[in-house]
Amino acid sequence: MTIVLGANQYGKAETRLVRVERGGPRHELRDLTVTVVLAGDLAATHLTGDNSQVLPTDSQKNTVYAFARQHGVDQIEDFGLLLARHFVSSQAAISRARVDLSEYAWQRLGPHSFQRAGGATRTATVTVTESATVVESGVTGLVVLNSTDSEFTGYVKDPYTTLPEAKDRILATEVNARWRHAGVEGDWAGSYAGVRAALVAAFVETYSLSLQQTLYAMGRRVLEERPEIAEVRLSLPNKHHLLVDLAPFGLDNPGEVFVATDRPYGLIEGTVQRAEPGSS
Ligand SMILES: O=c1[nH]c(=O)c2[nH]c(=O)[nH]c2[nH]1
């Protein structure tokens, strides 16, 4: 029997970075979590414990902080590109660097005071290899709800089906989306705002026959409105809201009182992409 080392990667996960810009009395605040994942010729450390090609994950974390000081932190896509390119170009053994970034929003309360904004988190993933660079941006935790204009009917009824058909239900989800940019430079902030607005507008404006249909409408809207985006991947938990049976109390319930359940939940996932030229 021959045993061999398969795919492997390593890096520092979830470095927490807060950067204050003190240009004057009015400070700026950036709050990030940064994960570095490196891959390449790392067989020796696994097979023999020879660490001569291993850049410590501690050094990777230090690089995140040093670069934040030296280069500042503006758009997370740019900060990710800087880091990923650095690891591939400075480490002979490393052929692929992926940097995942999440940015938490803070609302200004004063010149040097901030309140953590709830709601969505902006994300980016930058992957650099010796031959290609890919930038993906995204959003997680964007919770949206339509209190009508949603049905779910006409589905398979097998011996285990008890779900009643719904002609008017609540549709709620937490939008977790990633979209791949066609290029590696651009107006990242404007693009993020535009994509997010397109996702939300499609959710609001689609009369939904299924969350699957809404998913496709959301991805499609992004590709229609944002030429810089090549592909959108969506992961949409169906945040079920079940009508409460109030008949035992002699009350009707015309779509007004619901129990919001948190698990189990349907999980609808899909990719919406541009067709290859020539395909229909
Ligand atoms: O929009 C929906 N899609 C489903 O696939 C599904 N399945 C289910 O039980 N409820 C729903 N709703």
The ligand as an SDF file (V2000), in Angstrom:
LIG
                    3D

 12 13  0  0  0  0  0  0  0  0999 V2000
  -39.4270   28.5210   -1.7950 O   0  0  0  0  0  0  0  0  0  0  0  0
  -39.4210   27.3550   -1.3540 C   0  0  0  0  0  0  0  0  0  0  0  0
  -38.6780   26.4020   -1.9950 N   0  0  0  0  0  0  0  0  0  0  0  0
  -38.6440   25.1020   -1.5600 C   0  0  0  0  0  0  0  0  0  0  0  0
  -37.9560   24.2480   -2.1720 O   0  0  0  0  0  0  0  0  0  0  0  0
  -39.3840   24.7920   -0.4100 C   0  0  0  0  0  0  0  0  0  0  0  0
  -39.5620   23.6380    0.2900 N   0  0  0  0  0  0  0  0  0  0  0  0
  -40.4020   23.9060    1.3260 C   0  0  0  0  0  0  0  0  0  0  0  0
  -40.7630   23.0680    2.2020 O   0  0  0  0  0  0  0  0  0  0  0  0
  -40.7550   25.2250    1.3010 N   0  0  0  0  0  0  0  0  0  0  0  0
  -40.1380   25.7960    0.2230 C   0  0  0  0  0  0  0  0  0  0  0  0
  -40.1480   27.0630   -0.2580 N   0  0  0  0  0  0  0  0  0  0  0  0
  1  2  2  0
  2  3  1  0
  2 12  1  0
  3  4  1  0
  4  5  2  0
  4  6  1  0
  6  7  1  0
  6 11  2  0
  7  8  1  0
  8  9  2  0
  8 10  1  0
 10 11  1  0
 11 12  1  0
M  END
$$$$
